[in-house]
Amino acid sequence: MKKVLLYIALPICCYAGLSSCKKVPVNNIMNLGNYSDTSGLIKAAATADGFPFGLAIDYTPMLNNPVYAGTVTREANSVTFGYQMKHGAIVQNDGSLNYTNTDALVNACVNAGLQIYGHTLGWHQNQNATYLKSYAGITIPAATELLANPGFELGNATSFSNWSTYNASNGATISVTTTPSQVHSGTRAMMVVNPVANPGSQWKVQVASDLFNTTVGHQYTVSYWVYAAAAGGSIRLSTQTSGGGSAQYQGDQTIGTSWQLITWTITANSPQTRILFDMGQAANTYYIDDASVKQVIAAPSGSQIAVKLDSALNNFITNTVTRYKGVVKAWDVINELFADNGTLRNNSNTSITGSDVLVWSNYMGNTYPLHAFQYAQAADPNALLFINDYGLESNSVKLDSLISYVKFLKANGAKVDGIGTQMHIAWNTSYAGIDAMFQKLAATGLLIRISELDVRINPNDKTGFMPTSLFYGYQADMYNYVVNAYLKYIPKAQRYGITVWGVDDPESWIITSQKKVDNPLLFDANFARKPAYSGFLNALKAQQ
């Protein structure tokens, strides 16, 4: 006879950290024996009901931990890679694709007789966002300094490396100063003394840089810091070319007695150019430092960024789907397209602080998912293609937006075969929300899969939380309810499986990535089946 514990309302409802007592065990009792029988296999029972049971796996434990790998092989007939098929795992900093680790994990799973569900071709996280932003022009690279010795720090006591005196009329001198007040930065600056005014003849005192490479038609910004010993100084820049082209001249610049930054933009007309400081017009002493010549790098337009991102998306999807064609028979093409308010993700409604984040739809709009589905279909016309998102059981606005958007995709020719609902839930998630979600998803007529199921028992992140038999029972009850609801509301022809997002509790993303204290999975740290396993299994057995 199973031991029964009568449900006592007050102590359980007042458990510290729980927001409400909306969850009431069946028949107002909590039967700790209900979920003690873990005999049998979930995968066998799921197969009997016509769909695969899956586990999310990671590269290192699957290839290096025999107990982990043995558990996966024994317990599941389908696996989803937690990371190894994502953009960030494959795309290198130069845009090349490295499938070494992905291939190794694929081969291990194929050899173990496991089906592989592809996850994911388009997501705003877990990407090589640095490459994508650089390639598309979202991040504009810093321009290279073209001048040699731009700060005049190199040279001997009287001259400067990479700079030459072209003219020094009427006793003008060009020399080094190390007086701190005469140096803008570093320890040295150029001092030019012009004792005689030459009105209209700036060229009579001239210092020239070495030639540097330029591209005809491209713009370059020339800048330098300068001041004069007395008011009324005058200076200009000019250019000389090699390999064709003509000289260019800046207008005369009136120079005062405080450091000032002078800039000038030119359009190169020769493959090689040099700049010259011209200071012959006004008698004065000039101090020059921190010169610079850099190419002007224009930011691309929004449409140009979209075209580049589309090319990168096509390259990743086409190569990845083609590589695993026939092995991976279903893919999450688009993952987490919507913000929690039900709108398409953009840089305002999505956190973009992570180094792996790029929100495709911010730049490509609603053509991003449409193109992604088209590229996946072209690469493998036989693969089943899914859209996947989280929170659908608790956010009806988001759920309705996703279903409406699937209609848009299909109306525009996209091959959308199914919808994945992640279901990262808790022991006290609303039953009503779960039921409503499954009913709406079933009404689409598409394949429906539970793609990333886990059930938290410490959803409010209570400090010092320790799992108890009571909360393991609550968790088992929720796993049981989810499976029952899936079988109740999703017609058999539309079921495409249930995947639990992880194997053993310590390896759950909730612990490793979110740094939470919890026990959300079917297996404990020793890979022993928990009451949750029984809850899941019992729901399947009840249908047979």
C-alpha positions as CSV (number, residue, x, y, z in Angstrom):
1,M,0.0,0.0,0.0
2,K,1.4,3.4,-0.9
3,K,2.0,5.9,1.8
4,V,-0.2,9.0,1.7
5,L,0.5,12.4,3.2
6,L,-2.6,14.5,3.8
7,Y,-2.3,17.9,2.2
8,I,-2.0,20.6,4.8
9,A,-2.9,23.9,3.1
10,L,-1.2,26.5,5.3
11,P,2.4,25.3,5.5
12,I,2.7,24.5,1.8
13,C,1.0,27.7,0.7
14,C,3.2,29.8,2.9
15,Y,6.5,28.2,1.6
16,A,8.9,31.1,1.6
17,G,9.5,32.7,-1.7
18,L,6.4,31.4,-3.5
19,S,4.2,34.0,-5.0
20,S,0.9,32.2,-4.7
21,C,-0.8,28.9,-3.9
22,K,-2.5,28.5,-7.2
23,K,-1.1,24.9,-7.6
24,V,-3.2,22.4,-5.7
25,P,-2.2,18.7,-5.9
26,V,-4.8,16.4,-7.4
27,N,-7.7,15.6,-5.1
28,N,-6.2,18.0,-2.5
29,I,-3.6,15.4,-1.4
30,M,0.1,15.1,-2.2
31,N,0.8,11.4,-2.8
32,L,4.5,10.9,-2.5
33,G,4.2,7.4,-3.9
34,N,2.5,8.5,-7.2
35,Y,5.8,9.1,-8.9
36,S,8.1,6.5,-7.4
37,D,7.8,3.9,-10.2
38,T,10.4,4.7,-12.8
39,S,10.5,1.3,-14.5
40,G,10.2,1.2,-18.2
41,L,11.5,3.6,-20.8
42,I,10.1,7.0,-21.8
43,K,11.4,6.5,-25.3
44,A,9.7,3.2,-25.8
45,A,6.4,4.6,-24.5
46,A,6.7,7.7,-26.7
47,T,7.5,5.6,-29.7
48,A,4.4,3.6,-29.1
49,D,2.5,6.8,-29.2
50,G,4.1,7.7,-32.5
51,F,6.6,10.4,-31.7
52,P,10.3,10.6,-30.6
53,F,11.5,11.4,-27.1
54,G,14.5,13.6,-27.1
55,L,17.2,15.0,-24.9
56,A,19.3,18.1,-25.4
57,I,23.0,17.2,-25.3
58,D,26.4,19.0,-25.1
59,Y,29.6,18.2,-26.9
60,T,32.0,17.6,-24.0
61,P,30.0,15.2,-21.8
62,M,28.6,13.3,-24.8
63,L,32.1,12.5,-26.2
64,N,34.0,12.2,-22.9
65,N,31.6,11.0,-20.2
66,P,30.5,7.3,-20.7
67,V,27.8,7.6,-18.1
68,Y,26.3,10.6,-19.7
69,A,26.5,9.2,-23.2
70,G,25.1,5.8,-22.0
71,T,22.2,7.6,-20.3
72,V,21.4,9.5,-23.5
73,T,21.7,6.4,-25.7
74,R,19.5,4.3,-23.4
75,E,16.9,6.9,-22.6
76,A,16.4,8.9,-25.8
77,N,15.8,8.2,-29.5
78,S,16.4,11.8,-30.5
79,V,18.9,14.5,-29.5
80,T,19.2,18.2,-30.0
81,F,22.6,19.8,-29.8
82,G,22.5,22.6,-27.1
83,Y,25.2,24.6,-28.9
84,Q,27.1,22.7,-31.6
85,M,24.9,23.5,-34.6
86,K,24.6,27.2,-33.8
87,H,26.2,30.0,-35.8
88,G,28.7,30.7,-33.0
89,A,30.0,27.2,-32.9
90,I,30.7,27.0,-36.6
91,V,31.4,30.4,-38.1
92,Q,34.9,31.6,-37.6
93,N,36.2,35.2,-37.3
94,D,37.0,35.4,-41.0
95,G,33.6,34.0,-42.0
96,S,34.9,30.5,-42.8
97,L,32.9,27.5,-41.5
98,N,34.5,25.0,-39.2
99,Y,32.4,21.8,-38.7
100,T,35.0,19.8,-36.9
101,N,33.3,19.6,-33.5
102,T,29.9,19.4,-35.0
103,D,30.9,16.5,-37.3
104,A,32.3,14.7,-34.3
105,L,29.1,15.0,-32.3
106,V,27.0,14.1,-35.3
107,N,29.1,11.0,-35.9
108,A,28.8,9.9,-32.3
109,C,25.1,10.2,-32.3
110,V,24.6,8.5,-35.6
111,N,26.8,5.6,-34.4
112,A,24.6,5.4,-31.3
113,G,21.5,5.1,-33.4
114,L,20.1,8.5,-32.3
115,Q,18.0,10.8,-34.5
116,I,19.4,14.4,-34.7
117,Y,17.1,17.4,-34.6
118,G,18.8,20.5,-36.0
119,H,19.0,23.5,-33.8
120,T,19.2,26.4,-34.8
121,L,19.7,28.1,-38.2
122,G,18.6,31.6,-37.2
123,W,18.8,33.1,-33.7
124,H,19.8,36.4,-32.3
125,Q,22.2,34.8,-29.7
126,N,25.0,32.3,-29.8
127,Q,26.4,33.7,-33.0
128,N,29.8,35.0,-34.2
129,A,28.3,38.4,-33.9
130,T,31.7,40.1,-34.2
131,Y,32.2,38.7,-37.6
132,L,28.6,39.5,-38.7
133,K,28.8,43.1,-37.6
134,S,32.1,43.6,-39.3
135,Y,31.1,41.9,-42.5
136,A,27.8,43.8,-42.8
137,G,29.4,47.1,-41.8
138,I,27.4,47.5,-38.6
139,T,30.8,47.9,-36.8
140,I,33.0,50.2,-38.8
141,P,36.7,49.3,-38.4
142,A,39.1,51.9,-37.2
143,A,41.0,53.4,-40.1
144,T,44.7,52.7,-40.4
145,E,47.2,55.5,-39.8
146,L,48.9,56.1,-43.2
147,L,51.7,58.4,-42.0
148,A,55.0,57.1,-40.8
149,N,56.1,58.8,-37.6
150,P,53.0,60.9,-37.3
151,G,53.9,62.2,-33.8
152,F,57.5,63.1,-34.8
153,E,58.8,60.8,-32.0
154,L,61.4,59.1,-34.2
155,G,64.6,60.6,-35.4
156,N,67.7,62.2,-34.0
157,A,68.3,65.3,-32.0
158,T,67.8,67.6,-35.0
159,S,65.6,65.8,-37.5
160,F,62.6,63.5,-37.9
161,S,62.4,60.1,-39.5
162,N,60.1,59.9,-42.5
163,W,59.9,63.7,-42.9
164,S,61.9,65.9,-45.2
165,T,62.6,69.7,-45.5
166,Y,61.7,70.8,-49.0
167,N,62.1,74.5,-48.7
168,A,63.6,76.7,-46.0
169,S,63.9,80.2,-47.6
170,N,65.4,83.2,-46.0
171,G,67.0,81.3,-43.1
172,A,64.0,79.3,-42.0
173,T,64.8,76.4,-39.7
174,I,63.1,73.1,-39.0
175,S,64.1,71.4,-35.7
176,V,63.1,69.2,-32.8
177,T,61.6,70.6,-29.6
178,T,61.3,68.6,-26.4
179,T,60.1,71.5,-24.2
180,P,56.9,70.1,-22.6
181,S,54.8,73.2,-23.3
182,Q,55.7,73.0,-27.0
183,V,54.8,69.3,-27.3
184,H,51.1,68.2,-27.7
185,S,51.7,64.6,-26.8
186,G,54.7,62.3,-26.4
187,T,58.2,63.9,-25.9
188,R,58.9,65.5,-29.2
189,A,57.3,67.9,-31.7
190,M,58.3,69.8,-34.8
191,M,59.4,73.5,-34.4
192,V,59.5,75.6,-37.5
193,V,61.0,79.1,-37.4
194,N,60.2,81.4,-40.3
195,P,62.0,84.7,-39.8
196,V,60.8,86.4,-43.0
197,A,57.2,86.8,-44.3
198,N,56.6,85.8,-47.9
199,P,53.1,87.0,-48.7
200,G,51.4,84.7,-51.2
201,S,54.2,82.2,-51.1
202,Q,53.5,79.6,-48.4
203,W,55.6,77.1,-50.3
204,K,58.8,78.9,-49.4
205,V,58.9,77.0,-46.1
206,Q,57.9,73.4,-46.6
207,V,58.1,70.1,-44.7
208,A,57.0,66.9,-46.4
209,S,56.0,63.4,-45.3
210,D,57.0,60.2,-47.0
211,L,54.7,59.0,-49.7
212,F,51.9,56.7,-48.6
213,N,49.5,54.5,-50.6
214,T,46.1,55.9,-51.5
215,T,43.2,54.7,-53.6
216,V,42.0,57.0,-56.4
217,G,38.5,58.3,-55.7
218,H,38.6,57.5,-51.9
219,Q,38.5,60.2,-49.3
220,Y,41.2,60.8,-46.7
221,T,41.1,63.0,-43.6
222,V,44.4,64.8,-42.8
223,S,44.7,66.4,-39.3
224,Y,47.4,67.9,-37.1
225,W,47.8,70.0,-34.0
226,V,49.6,73.4,-34.2
227,Y,50.1,76.7,-32.5
228,A,52.3,79.8,-33.1
229,A,54.6,81.7,-30.8
230,A,52.9,85.0,-31.8
231,A,49.4,85.8,-33.0
232,G,48.7,85.9,-36.7
233,G,50.5,82.8,-37.9
234,S,49.6,81.2,-41.2
235,I,49.8,77.6,-42.4
236,R,48.3,75.4,-45.0
237,L,48.5,71.8,-46.2
238,S,49.3,70.7,-49.7
239,T,49.8,67.4,-51.5
240,Q,52.2,65.9,-54.0
241,T,51.5,62.7,-55.9
242,S,53.4,59.8,-57.5
243,G,52.0,57.8,-60.4
244,G,49.7,60.5,-61.8
245,G,47.2,63.0,-60.3
246,S,47.8,66.6,-59.4
247,A,48.6,68.6,-56.2
248,Q,45.8,69.7,-53.9
249,Y,45.9,72.8,-51.7
250,Q,44.2,73.6,-48.4
251,G,43.2,77.2,-47.8
252,D,45.5,79.3,-45.6
253,Q,44.7,78.7,-41.9
254,T,45.2,81.5,-39.4
255,I,47.0,80.2,-36.3
256,G,46.9,81.5,-32.8
257,T,49.0,81.0,-29.7
258,S,47.1,78.0,-28.3
259,W,47.1,74.4,-29.6
260,Q,44.4,73.9,-32.2
261,L,43.4,71.0,-34.3
262,I,43.3,71.5,-38.1
263,T,41.6,69.0,-40.4
264,W,41.3,68.7,-44.1
265,T,39.6,66.1,-46.3
266,I,40.9,65.2,-49.7
267,T,39.9,62.9,-52.5
268,A,42.9,60.9,-53.7
269,N,43.7,61.3,-57.4
270,S,46.9,59.1,-57.3
271,P,48.0,55.7,-56.1
272,Q,50.6,57.4,-53.9
273,T,50.4,60.8,-52.0
274,R,52.4,62.8,-49.5
275,I,51.4,65.8,-47.4
276,L,53.3,69.0,-47.0
277,F,53.2,71.7,-44.3
278,D,53.5,75.1,-46.0
279,M,54.5,78.0,-43.6
280,G,56.2,80.6,-45.7
281,Q,53.6,83.4,-45.7
282,A,53.8,84.8,-42.2
283,A,57.0,85.2,-40.1
284,N,56.5,83.3,-36.9
285,T,57.6,80.2,-34.9
286,Y,55.3,77.2,-35.4
287,Y,54.9,74.1,-33.3
288,I,53.4,71.0,-35.0
289,D,52.5,67.6,-33.5
290,D,50.3,64.6,-33.8
291,A,49.8,64.6,-37.6
292,S,47.5,62.0,-39.1
293,V,46.2,60.7,-42.4
294,K,43.4,58.2,-42.4
295,Q,41.0,56.9,-45.0
296,V,37.4,58.0,-44.5
297,I,35.3,54.9,-44.0
298,A,31.7,55.6,-44.7
299,A,29.0,53.7,-42.8
300,P,26.9,51.6,-45.2
301,S,23.2,52.3,-45.6
302,G,20.5,50.2,-44.0
303,S,19.8,48.5,-47.2
304,Q,23.4,47.7,-47.8
305,I,23.7,46.1,-44.3
306,A,20.6,44.1,-44.9
307,V,22.0,42.7,-48.2
308,K,25.3,41.7,-46.5
309,L,23.5,40.0,-43.6
310,D,21.2,38.2,-46.0
311,S,24.3,36.9,-47.8
312,A,25.8,35.7,-44.5
313,L,22.5,34.0,-43.5
314,N,22.3,32.2,-46.8
315,N,25.9,31.0,-46.6
316,F,25.5,29.6,-43.1
317,I,22.1,28.0,-43.7
318,T,22.9,26.6,-47.1
319,N,26.2,25.0,-46.1
320,T,25.0,23.7,-42.8
321,V,21.7,22.1,-44.1
322,T,23.5,20.7,-47.1
323,R,26.2,19.2,-45.0
324,Y,23.8,17.2,-42.9
325,K,21.2,16.5,-45.5
326,G,19.6,13.1,-44.9
327,V,21.1,12.9,-41.4
328,V,19.2,15.8,-39.9
329,K,15.7,15.5,-41.1
330,A,14.1,18.5,-39.2
331,W,15.4,21.9,-38.3
332,D,14.6,24.9,-36.1
333,V,15.0,27.4,-38.9
334,I,14.0,30.4,-36.7
335,N,14.4,30.6,-33.0
336,E,12.9,33.3,-30.6
337,L,11.7,35.7,-33.3
338,F,9.4,37.7,-31.0
339,A,10.0,39.9,-28.0
340,D,7.8,39.3,-25.0
341,N,5.3,42.0,-26.1
342,G,4.6,40.0,-29.2
343,T,6.5,42.3,-31.6
344,L,9.3,41.3,-34.0
345,R,12.6,41.6,-32.3
346,N,14.7,44.8,-32.8
347,N,17.5,46.5,-31.0
348,S,15.1,48.4,-28.7
349,N,13.0,45.4,-27.4
350,T,16.0,43.0,-27.1
351,S,19.1,43.1,-25.0
352,I,22.0,43.6,-27.3
353,T,24.8,43.8,-24.8
354,G,26.1,40.3,-25.3
355,S,29.1,39.8,-27.6
356,D,27.3,37.0,-29.3
357,V,24.1,39.0,-30.1
358,L,23.0,40.3,-33.4
359,V,19.2,40.8,-34.0
360,W,18.8,39.9,-37.6
361,S,15.2,41.3,-37.9
362,N,16.4,44.7,-36.7
363,Y,18.3,45.1,-40.0
364,M,16.3,42.7,-42.3
365,G,12.8,43.1,-41.0
366,N,10.3,40.4,-41.7
367,T,12.2,39.2,-44.7
368,Y,14.8,37.6,-42.4
369,P,12.6,34.6,-41.5
370,L,11.1,34.3,-44.9
371,H,14.6,34.1,-46.5
372,A,15.8,31.7,-43.9
373,F,13.0,29.3,-44.6
374,Q,13.7,29.6,-48.4
375,Y,17.4,28.9,-48.0
376,A,16.7,25.9,-45.8
377,Q,14.1,24.5,-48.2
378,A,16.4,24.9,-51.1
379,A,19.3,23.1,-49.3
380,D,17.1,20.1,-48.3
381,P,13.6,20.0,-49.8
382,N,12.8,16.9,-47.7
383,A,13.7,18.3,-44.3
384,L,10.9,19.4,-42.0
385,L,11.2,23.1,-41.0
386,F,10.1,24.6,-37.7
387,I,9.8,27.9,-36.0
388,N,10.5,27.8,-32.3
389,D,9.9,30.2,-29.3
390,Y,9.6,30.4,-25.6
391,G,6.9,31.5,-23.1
392,L,3.9,30.6,-25.3
393,E,2.2,28.8,-22.4
394,S,2.2,32.0,-20.3
395,N,2.1,34.8,-22.9
396,S,-1.0,34.7,-25.1
397,V,0.0,37.9,-27.0
398,K,3.3,36.3,-28.1
399,L,1.6,33.0,-29.0
400,D,-1.0,34.8,-31.2
401,S,1.8,36.9,-32.8
402,L,3.7,33.7,-33.7
403,I,0.7,32.0,-35.1
404,S,-0.2,35.1,-37.2
405,Y,3.4,35.3,-38.4
406,V,3.4,31.7,-39.5
407,K,0.4,32.5,-41.6
408,F,2.3,35.4,-43.2
409,L,5.3,33.2,-43.9
410,K,3.1,30.5,-45.6
411,A,1.2,33.1,-47.5
412,N,4.5,34.3,-48.9
413,G,5.6,30.8,-50.0
414,A,7.7,29.7,-47.0
415,K,7.7,26.0,-46.2
416,V,6.8,26.0,-42.5
417,D,6.1,22.5,-41.4
418,G,5.8,22.9,-37.6
419,I,6.0,25.0,-34.5
420,G,8.2,24.3,-31.5
421,T,7.1,25.5,-28.0
422,Q,10.1,25.5,-25.7
423,M,8.3,25.2,-22.4
424,H,10.9,26.3,-19.9
425,I,8.3,26.2,-17.1
426,A,8.0,25.8,-13.3
427,W,6.2,23.4,-11.0
428,N,3.5,26.1,-10.5
429,T,3.0,27.2,-14.1
430,S,-0.7,27.7,-14.9
431,Y,-2.5,24.6,-16.2
432,A,-5.0,26.8,-18.1
433,G,-2.2,28.6,-20.0
434,I,-0.7,25.2,-21.1
435,D,-4.1,24.0,-22.3
436,A,-4.9,27.1,-24.2
437,M,-1.5,27.1,-25.9
438,F,-1.8,23.5,-27.1
439,Q,-5.3,24.1,-28.4
440,K,-4.2,27.2,-30.4
441,L,-1.2,25.4,-31.7
442,A,-3.2,22.3,-32.7
443,A,-5.6,24.6,-34.7
444,T,-2.8,25.6,-37.0
445,G,-2.8,22.1,-38.5
446,L,1.0,22.1,-38.3
447,L,3.4,19.7,-36.6
448,I,3.8,20.6,-33.0
449,R,6.7,19.7,-30.8
450,I,7.7,20.5,-27.2
451,S,11.3,21.5,-28.0
452,E,13.1,22.5,-24.7
453,L,11.1,21.2,-21.8
454,D,12.3,21.6,-18.2
455,V,10.5,22.3,-14.9
456,R,12.0,24.5,-12.2
457,I,11.3,23.7,-8.6
458,N,12.8,26.9,-7.3
459,P,11.4,29.5,-9.8
460,N,11.6,32.4,-7.3
461,D,15.3,31.7,-6.7
462,K,15.0,31.2,-3.0
463,T,18.4,31.6,-1.3
464,G,19.6,28.3,0.2
465,F,16.9,26.3,-1.5
466,M,17.1,22.5,-1.0
467,P,14.9,20.2,-2.9
468,T,12.5,18.1,-0.9
469,S,10.3,15.1,-1.8
470,L,7.3,17.4,-1.8
471,F,8.8,19.6,-4.5
472,Y,10.1,16.7,-6.5
473,G,6.4,15.5,-6.4
474,Y,5.2,18.9,-7.6
475,Q,7.7,18.8,-10.4
476,A,6.7,15.2,-11.4
477,D,3.1,16.3,-11.4
478,M,3.9,19.2,-13.8
479,Y,5.8,16.9,-16.2
480,N,2.9,14.5,-16.1
481,Y,0.4,17.3,-16.8
482,V,2.4,18.7,-19.7
483,V,2.6,15.3,-21.4
484,N,-1.1,14.6,-20.8
485,A,-2.1,18.0,-22.2
486,Y,0.1,17.4,-25.3
487,L,-1.5,14.1,-25.9
488,K,-5.0,15.4,-25.2
489,Y,-4.9,18.5,-27.4
490,I,-2.4,17.7,-30.2
491,P,-3.8,15.2,-32.6
492,K,-1.6,12.2,-33.2
493,A,-0.8,13.2,-36.8
494,Q,0.5,16.6,-35.6
495,R,2.8,15.3,-32.8
496,Y,6.5,15.7,-33.6
497,G,7.9,14.8,-30.2
498,I,9.0,16.1,-26.8
499,T,12.5,17.0,-26.0
500,V,13.7,17.7,-22.4
501,W,16.4,20.4,-22.4
502,G,19.3,18.6,-20.8
503,V,20.2,15.2,-19.2
504,D,21.3,15.6,-15.6
505,D,20.5,18.4,-13.3
506,P,24.0,19.9,-12.8
507,E,24.4,20.3,-16.6
508,S,21.1,22.2,-17.1
509,W,21.4,25.6,-18.8
510,I,19.6,27.0,-15.8
511,I,22.5,26.1,-13.6
512,T,25.4,26.5,-16.0
513,S,24.3,29.6,-17.9
514,Q,21.7,31.3,-15.7
515,K,23.6,30.4,-12.5
516,K,20.4,29.5,-10.7
517,V,19.9,27.0,-7.9
518,D,17.5,24.4,-9.2
519,N,16.9,20.7,-10.2
520,P,14.8,21.0,-13.4
521,L,15.5,17.8,-15.3
522,L,14.6,14.1,-15.3
523,F,17.9,12.8,-13.9
524,D,19.9,13.8,-10.9
525,A,23.6,14.4,-10.5
526,N,24.2,10.6,-10.5
527,F,22.0,10.1,-13.6
528,A,19.4,8.4,-11.5
529,R,15.8,8.8,-12.6
530,K,13.9,11.3,-10.5
531,P,10.1,11.3,-9.7
532,A,9.8,13.6,-12.7
533,Y,10.8,10.7,-14.9
534,S,7.9,8.7,-13.5
535,G,5.5,11.6,-14.0
536,F,6.5,11.8,-17.7
537,L,6.3,8.1,-18.2
538,N,3.0,7.6,-16.5
539,A,1.3,10.1,-18.7
540,L,2.5,8.1,-21.8
541,K,1.5,4.8,-20.3
542,A,-2.0,6.1,-19.5
543,Q,-2.6,6.6,-23.3
544,Q,-1.8,3.0,-24.2
